[in-house]
């Protein structure tokens, strides 16, 4: 119908009998439509929710329905903590029973001074007391500086900036207030030594957090990016972070090449790091040549050997190497892989070059190599001569350094004058990068031979050769390769621990230590906790964003265990630092599994660890704990983590399990890489929005999972707004009744439609059925008008009060009809009957949600009344009624009613028999009152009185009596029995009902044979 341009307006012009079958078809289409029908079809079937969804789907991604407009006045009144632009309406639906969101805001804000609580003992002089307070503030500042990374996660993609205003970046406040007088405590007083450049990386993270608030759909151009550049040099680090964030959310591609060149020539280290990582993330996996050139300038190994040596800062080189990995992700590009493989083992140079922070460079090269060959396993085409896995294995376990091949062999001929490594590989430098490179190349391949290389040593002798920290990485790498073997239970986690460690590991709660000459208990206990942490981290990757209950319970148990170990008497054997590292790793794993869910138990753990300051709690641990908190509320509950290969690579960079010791520490891992989690985040929150009120609401969803090797096809009911599982696991999603119109999203045809809904803030329009209240107003469903009517089974149930109609429908035409035609007045008299009829018809139309049938009901009623008064001037209305009756008595309609009894009949089943009976009675009365003579005259071809013509026409039309010329040639006389008459009229297909009316006239019988 839509293909020929047929609209509802055209339908209204048709006579009601002709329109009825079309309306019936539309009614049944309305019940279970496809979610991807075009807008015109949705309008025709009266599903405004679907037509609005289709209309929004055709619009470019812009500001969403759910974007909260915070009036600018409120921001001026309270200091901006960077979290004012969150969508509180949706968050209050997701977490409606408590104040966890306010709690998270309180924990992640860094704009207000911290409370410095120090008691002044009598022996402390005033000067010592001030020093004590400042030392305490320095401890608290370690935590404050770690907050922005977590805040960036919490506010991810939640803001659409105004192009005429700069982006508000919240202050990083490193001052304190000391009770009881609330005096200000400052670190700049000179009383204590403060590390130089302490805040540089914290400012960078603060800039990234502010930049990540910008939604990918925002309208931003190059001029706005440059417009945000600060005037003061001390804010340059924040701007560097802001540039990196713009790359991560895809906006940096709009920055003009000239501006990029301008920023890089300034030589500001942070800006270069942010810009290089940003443009690489924006061009993920594209092999873009212009970006490759840009990055190559900063990597000596990618430049020709004769080129001028550029003095590139070490951290910028690290960022550029990871950038190469991002741009070439998954491409298995031979030259890039060859260079990166050599760079993992880059020896220190003679003139002090490449001598400091070598670990982070080697790790970056390993991560980049892993990204380039991501998931290719043994299918690395054209690289067999490089022996990539064997070379990585050598980097991991040590051995003689191979002769440096390639263009740069001249450079590495003379050894370093500072570092004496000889001919052997320094495993402490190369092992982490090589281990993770193996993990990423063989990711999910279930390759057992490579996995066996990564198994933890099972003798004391071999254990002494491996740093316990590296056992964490090996266990993680092994489990990521054997992806399908990961099981969410503590038995599987323990199965990763070698027998020698299991048998000899000490219980940390014991008071006395067992003595042994052969076994080093310290090594064993450290190896034990790191292997457990590695297995837990792999569990986090395997079930990232799934909210898997078994995985959650298992990881929560280990997190509790590590917290118990920390306060155990034997904690010093394992070392508090090692236990804190393992606890942080397990907490991050927990947050990965429950990403975006805001789980209360994980929040309690994060809140407890937030309060721990001092002791072993350094900047890195705070960073890990607040990253876990950020992951838990990722994007304000709108985002979750993906388990695609690309996402796992990004998460390995972001959650690398060695945390910085202080805020300027980049020795083992570049801090900027912590933000790459953005590449693993995907929008998965589905928010039902009531199409009539345009507000978010609750709706019941039925999610059908595809069958897998672990479980059969299964269905689960969820109350939206809710985070959906990963889309590739799902078969279909259905909005269930009875309160809302049903809606089916079939994912077997492809996930593109649902992805476009989720990318636009997950807005799914739903339409409330008539007489139903939303789940928020009526959680149990006891207040809906239909429920009240069913409860009162009395004679007045149908004649409901017209005032209550507004709860059923917002259609102005129906409200006016109720107002003018259904309200009783004084001295009704005969009008009472019409009023009752109109009320019951209106009730029928609004409860069955068929308001378009109201005119048909009234037209039929009016036609019957005219027929009764013998005022009908033409037969067209009777023809329409006849079509209606025929349609509802047709076999196909009857079968449909039997198959779907719950789908309300389109026209009241009590109304139709009354109509039929009334017409029959009227015509029979006319027949008895002299109409019979007219019919006889008509059939025998004689003239008929003019006054009787109209009723005769009605009789003939209603009973399908043929014209005289079509009658049998022998005439009608001479039939002696009804059977003979029936035989004669058989060819004319005349209904038996009509013959029974005619038989008395044709057979000479004085009484009509009425059925």
Buried (B, 14 or more C-beta within 10 A) or exposed (E): BBEEEEEEEBBEEEBBBEBBBBBBEBBBBBBEBBBBBBBBBBBBBBBBBBBBBBBBBEEEBEBBBBBBEEEEEEEEEEEBBBBBBBBBEBBEBBBEEEEBBEBBBBBBBBBBBBEBEBEBEEEBEEEEBBBBBBBBBBBBBBBBBBBBBBBBBBBBBBBBBEEEEEBBBBEBBBBBBBEEEEEEBBBEEEBBEBEEEBBBBBBBBBBBBBBBBBBEBBBBEBEBBEEBBBEEEEBBBBBBBBBBBBBBBBBBBBBEEEBBEEBBEEEBBBBBBBBBBBBBBBBBBBEBEEBBEBBBBBBBBBBEEEEEEEEBBBBBBBBBBBBBBBBBBBBBBBEBBBBBBBBBBBBBBBEEBBBEBBBBBBBBBBBBBBBBBBBBBEEBEEBEEBEBBEBBBBBBBBEEBEEBEEBBEEBBEEBBEEBEEEEEBBBBBBBBBBBBBBBBBBBBBEBEEBBEBBEBBEEBEEBEEBBBBBBBBBBBBBBBBBBEBBBBBBEBBEEBBBEBBEEBBBEBEEEEEEEEEEBBBBBBBBBBBBBBBBBBBBBBBBBBBBBBEBBBEBBBBBBBBBBEBBEBEBBEBBBBEBBBBBBBBBBBBBBBBBBBBBBEBBBEBBBEBBEBBEEBBBBBBBBBBBBBBBBBBBBBBBBBBBBBBBBBBBBBBBBBBBBBBEBBBBBBBBBBBBBBBBBBBBBBBBBBBBBBEEEBBBBBBBBBBBEEEEEEEEEEEBEBBBBBBBBEBBBBBBBBBEBBBBBBBBBEEEBEBBBEBBBBBBBBBBBBBBBBBBBEEBEEEEEBBBBBBEEEEEEEBBBBEBEBBEBBBEBEEBBEBBEEBBEEEEEEEEEEEBBBBBBBBBBBBBBBBBBBBBBBBBBBBEBBEBBBEEEBEEBEBBBBBBBBBEBBEEEEBEEBBEEEEEBBBBBBEEBBEEBBEBBBEBBBEBBEEEBBBBBBBBBEEEEBEEEBEBBBBBBBBBBEBBEEEEBBEEEBEEBEEBEEBBEBBEEEEBEEEBBBBBBBBBBEEEEBEEE
